[in-house]
Amino acid sequence: MLPWANTVKTHLHAWFGGNELGNGIADVLFGVVNPSGKLPLSFPRRIEDKPTFLNFGSERRQVIYGEGIYVGYKYYEKALLDVLYPFGHDLSYTSFVYCDLTVDTTSAKLNVRNSGDVAEAV
């Protein structure tokens, strides 16, 4: 899907933009803010890995949807397929320290601290 993904240093994907999208992209590019968005979908490694690959087509100008509830990340998890970038993936210009992991039968807690030079937006 993205044959160039491993040959570039940076990816910039802008999703669900509004009137200020251009200003937001400029702020990221010029280092005014740290990018903190999360992908709203998964990027498969190959077009053949998409949940709709075998179902996409038309009959009498109607598209047939056959993947049921297994769309997006649900499909990749069910099919045990590795994706290029998973749903919710993000990268940052800063680094973090993780500590004090506690797990019990109903929850997991982890302390995360920004250890880099760039402020992280939440």
PASE-746497 format. One record per residue: residue number from 1; x, y, z of N, C-alpha, C, CB in turn. Coordinates in pm, whole numbers, plus 50000, padded with zeros to 5 digits. Glycine has a CB too. Layout:
<sites>
SITE  num  n.east  n.north  n.up  ca.east  ca.north  ca.up  c.east  c.north  c.up  cb.east  cb.north  cb.up
SITE  NUM  X  Y  Z  X  Y  Z  X  Y  Z  X  Y  Z;
...
</sites>
This chain:
<sites>
SITE  num  n.east  n.north  n.up  ca.east  ca.north  ca.up  c.east  c.north  c.up  cb.east  cb.north  cb.up
SITE  1  50082  49880  50000  50000  50000  50000  50086  50126  50000  49907  50000  50120;
SITE  2  50192  50127  50081  50283  50241  50085  50425  50189  50061  50274  50317  50223;
SITE  3  50460  50156  49936  50591  50096  49910  50708  50186  49947  50601  50060  49764;
SITE  4  50684  50314  49963  50788  50410  49998  50801  50431  50149  50760  50543  49930;
SITE  5  50717  50367  50229  50709  50395  50374  50843  50382  50445  50609  50302  50438;
SITE  6  50923  50284  50409  51052  50265  50478  51166  50344  50417  51088  50120  50478;
SITE  7  51138  50423  50312  51245  50498  50247  51240  50647  50279  51237  50479  50098;
SITE  8  51142  50690  50357  51130  50831  50394  51145  50846  50546  50995  50889  50347;
SITE  9  51186  50963  50589  51205  50987  50732  51077  51030  50802  51310  51092  50752;
SITE  10  50982  51083  50728  50862  51138  50789  50739  51109  50705  50877  51289  50810;
SITE  11  50628  51088  50772  50498  51079  50706  50412  51190  50768  50431  50935  50725;
SITE  12  50335  51255  50687  50239  51352  50737  50104  51317  50678  50280  51500  50702;
SITE  13  50013  51275  50764  49877  51242  50722  49784  51337  50796  49841  51092  50751;
SITE  14  49700  51405  50725  49606  51499  50786  49466  51442  50770  49616  51641  50723;
SITE  15  49396  51425  50883  49264  51364  50883  49159  51460  50936  49265  51236  50966;
SITE  16  49041  51452  50879  48926  51525  50930  48955  51673  50948  48880  51464  51061;
SITE  17  49015  51734  50848  49053  51875  50856  48935  51969  50849  49148  51907  50746;
SITE  18  48954  52082  50908  48853  52188  50904  48917  52314  50850  48791  52213  51044;
SITE  19  48864  52428  50889  48913  52557  50839  49058  52583  50876  48827  52669  50892;
SITE  20  49104  52532  50988  49239  52560  51036  49339  52449  51005  49236  52583  51185;
SITE  21  49304  52356  50917  49393  52245  50884  49529  52293  50835  49330  52155  50780;
SITE  22  49530  52389  50745  49656  52440  50691  49744  52500  50799  49628  52545  50585;
SITE  23  49685  52578  50890  49762  52635  51000  49814  52527  51093  49678  52735  51079;
SITE  24  49733  52424  51117  49777  52314  51202  49894  52238  51142  49661  52218  51227;
SITE  25  49889  52211  51013  50000  52144  50945  50125  52230  50950  49963  52111  50800;
SITE  26  50111  52359  50927  50226  52450  50933  50287  52449  51073  50185  52594  50894;
SITE  27  50205  52450  51177  50257  52446  51314  50336  52320  51340  50143  52457  51414;
SITE  28  50292  52207  51287  50366  52082  51302  50498  52089  51224  50281  51961  51254;
SITE  29  50491  52131  51098  50610  52134  51014  50718  52228  51067  50573  52175  50874;
SITE  30  50677  52340  51127  50774  52436  51178  50806  52416  51325  50722  52576  51157;
SITE  31  50759  52308  51385  50795  52275  51523  50726  52356  51630  50939  52289  51539;
SITE  32  50620  52427  51596  50547  52505  51696  50475  52412  51794  50446  52600  51627;
SITE  33  50421  52303  51742  50353  52204  51825  50406  52064  51792  50198  52210  51804;
SITE  34  50390  51977  51887  50429  51838  51868  50309  51762  51810  50476  51773  52003;
SITE  35  50327  51689  51700  50213  51616  51646  50168  51510  51746  50248  51550  51510;
SITE  36  50040  51499  51767  49993  51405  51867  49868  51331  51822  49965  51477  51997;
SITE  37  49839  51337  51695  49721  51269  51645  49740  51119  51640  49684  51321  51509;
SITE  38  49633  51047  51633  49633  50902  51624  49562  50862  51495  49564  50837  51750;
SITE  39  49612  50759  51429  49549  50715  51305  49406  50667  51329  49631  50605  51240;
SITE  40  49312  50712  51247  49173  50668  51262  49143  50537  51189  49079  50776  51212;
SITE  41  49246  50475  51131  49230  50349  51061  49364  50277  51059  49177  50372  50917;
SITE  42  49364  50154  51012  49488  50077  51000  49535  50080  50855  49467  49930  51047;
SITE  43  49666  50084  50835  49724  50075  50702  49774  49933  50681  49839  50179  50683;
SITE  44  49715  49858  50588  49762  49721  50563  49896  49724  50490  49658  49642  50481;
SITE  45  49966  49613  50494  50092  49602  50420  50068  49587  50270  50174  49483  50472;
SITE  46  49961  49517  50232  49931  49493  50091  49782  49519  50066  49969  49348  50050;
SITE  47  49749  49553  49945  49608  49575  49910  49529  49446  49929  49594  49626  49764;
SITE  48  49594  49332  49909  49527  49203  49924  49490  49174  50069  49616  49092  49872;
SITE  49  49549  49247  50165  49519  49228  50307  49398  49307  50355  49639  49267  50389;
SITE  50  49343  49390  50271  49227  49471  50312  49104  49383  50330  49198  49582  50208;
SITE  51  49020  49411  50430  48902  49329  50453  48805  49328  50335  48830  49378  50575;
SITE  52  48808  49429  50252  48715  49437  50139  48772  49379  50011  48676  49580  50116;
SITE  53  48897  49333  50012  48962  49292  49888  48882  49188  49810  49100  49238  49918;
SITE  54  48836  49083  49876  48762  48977  49806  48617  49014  49782  48769  48849  49885;
SITE  55  48567  49115  49850  48426  49151  49840  48400  49271  49750  48372  49178  49975;
SITE  56  48506  49343  49713  48481  49466  49640  48454  49435  49493  48599  49561  49653;
SITE  57  48354  49492  49443  48311  49473  49305  48168  49518  49298  48328  49325  49258;
SITE  58  48107  49496  49188  47967  49538  49180  47887  49438  49099  47956  49678  49117;
SITE  59  47763  49431  49133  47665  49355  49057  47554  49452  49023  47611  49229  49136;
SITE  60  47531  49470  48897  47427  49563  48853  47444  49700  48917  47289  49507  48886;
SITE  61  47567  49745  48924  47605  49877  48977  47577  49890  49126  47531  49987  48902;
SITE  62  47574  49778  49199  47561  49781  49344  47685  49714  49404  47430  49709  49391;
SITE  63  47743  49778  49503  47860  49721  49570  47812  49621  49673  47947  49833  49637;
SITE  64  47876  49504  49677  47841  49399  49772  47938  49408  49890  47847  49257  49705;
SITE  65  47886  49422  50010  47968  49425  50130  47954  49290  50200  47926  49542  50225;
SITE  66  48063  49213  50206  48055  49079  50261  48139  49058  50384  48094  48983  50159;
SITE  67  48204  49162  50435  48295  49143  50548  48225  49146  50684  48402  49249  50545;
SITE  68  48100  49180  50688  48025  49179  50814  48086  49273  50917  48019  49039  50870;
SITE  69  48099  49225  51041  48154  49310  51147  48305  49319  51143  48110  49258  51283;
SITE  70  48369  49237  51058  48515  49236  51054  48569  49337  50954  48565  49096  51019;
SITE  71  48554  49463  50990  48609  49572  50910  48717  49642  50993  48497  49673  50867;
SITE  72  48808  49708  50926  48914  49781  50996  48997  49692  51086  48854  49892  51079;
SITE  73  49033  49744  51203  49123  49672  51293  49066  49538  51338  49153  49756  51413;
SITE  74  48931  49525  51342  48870  49398  51383  48907  49287  51285  48717  49413  51391;
SITE  75  48913  49320  51157  48950  49221  51057  49095  49178  51075  48929  49277  50916;
SITE  76  49185  49274  51091  49327  49240  51104  49354  49155  51228  49412  49368  51108;
SITE  77  49283  49184  51336  49297  49103  51457  49242  48962  51435  49226  49170  51576;
SITE  78  49126  48950  51373  49064  48820  51349  49148  48735  51254  48923  48838  51293;
SITE  79  49202  48797  51149  49280  48726  51048  49426  48710  51089  49271  48799  50916;
SITE  80  49464  48766  51204  49602  48761  51253  49701  48818  51151  49640  48616  51287;
SITE  81  49662  48929  51089  49746  48994  50989  49822  49110  51053  49662  49044  50871;
SITE  82  49951  49116  51024  50032  49228  51068  50006  49345  50973  50184  49191  51070;
SITE  83  49991  49464  51028  49965  49582  50946  50087  49674  50947  49840  49658  50995;
SITE  84  50094  49761  50850  50203  49857  50843  50193  49957  50958  50203  49930  50708;
SITE  85  50075  50015  50976  50048  50108  51086  49911  50074  51143  50055  50259  51038;
SITE  86  49902  50039  51271  49773  49999  51329  49685  50118  51366  49796  49914  51451;
SITE  87  49555  50089  51378  49459  50186  51429  49513  50246  51559  49320  50121  51451;
SITE  88  49510  50379  51571  49558  50446  51691  49706  50475  51693  49526  50364  51809;
SITE  89  49780  50433  51589  49926  50453  51585  49960  50601  51579  49986  50380  51464;
SITE  90  50067  50636  51647  50119  50772  51634  50266  50773  51664  50044  50870  51727;
SITE  91  50330  50876  51620  50470  50900  51653  50481  51041  51708  50564  50881  51528;
SITE  92  50591  51070  51776  50606  51198  51842  50748  51249  51823  50572  51186  51992;
SITE  93  50769  51376  51851  50903  51434  51847  50972  51427  51982  50896  51578  51799;
SITE  94  50913  51358  52075  50971  51352  52210  50986  51206  52252  50883  51431  52311;
SITE  95  51035  51184  52372  51049  51048  52423  50982  51039  52560  51201  51006  52433;
SITE  96  50957  50916  52602  50883  50893  52726  50952  50788  52812  50740  50851  52697;
SITE  97  50930  50797  52943  50974  50696  53037  50848  50629  53091  51061  50758  53153;
SITE  98  50849  50497  53093  50737  50418  53144  50782  50350  53272  50688  50314  53038;
SITE  99  50701  50356  53377  50739  50291  53503  50615  50258  53586  50834  50381  53584;
SITE  100  50637  50182  53692  50534  50149  53790  50411  50080  53730  50490  50275  53860;
SITE  101  50436  49977  53649  50326  49900  53594  50265  49813  53703  50374  49813  53474;
SITE  102  50134  49824  53721  50062  49737  53813  49944  49676  53739  50015  49814  53941;
SITE  103  49924  49548  53759  49817  49475  53692  49742  49394  53797  49873  49384  53578;
SITE  104  49610  49403  53792  49529  49315  53876  49422  49251  53787  49465  49393  53997;
SITE  105  49327  49186  53844  49229  49113  53764  49133  49201  53686  49150  49023  53852;
SITE  106  49124  49329  53721  49028  49415  53652  49091  49535  53582  48927  49464  53749;
SITE  107  49219  49563  53606  49278  49682  53544  49429  49672  53537  49237  49807  53622;
SITE  108  49485  49763  53458  49629  49778  53448  49659  49928  53457  49686  49716  53315;
SITE  109  49763  49964  53530  49802  50105  53543  49950  50118  53511  49772  50158  53686;
SITE  110  49985  50229  53447  50122  50255  53407  50147  50405  53415  50150  50202  53264;
SITE  111  50256  50445  53479  50293  50586  53482  50378  50616  53359  50371  50622  53613;
SITE  112  50344  50725  53291  50415  50768  53172  50461  50912  53194  50327  50756  53044;
SITE  113  50592  50937  53171  50646  51072  53192  50722  51114  53067  50739  51077  53317;
SITE  114  50699  51237  53023  50772  51293  52909  50916  51318  52953  50705  51426  52856;
SITE  115  51010  51250  52890  51151  51267  52925  51228  51342  52816  51216  51131  52949;
SITE  116  51156  51390  52716  51222  51459  52604  51221  51608  52619  51156  51422  52476;
SITE  117  51272  51674  52516  51282  51820  52514  51158  51889  52458  51402  51861  52435;
SITE  118  51068  51813  52400  50951  51870  52335  50827  51838  52417  50936  51816  52190;
SITE  119  50745  51938  52442  50621  51916  52516  50529  51825  52435  50550  52050  52547;
SITE  120  50463  51735  52503  50372  51642  52437  50229  51688  52459  50392  51496  52489;
SITE  121  50155  51696  52349  50012  51728  52360  49937  51601  52391  49958  51795  52230;
SITE  122  49830  51613  52464  49751  51494  52499  49619  51499  52428  49729  51484  52651;
</sites>
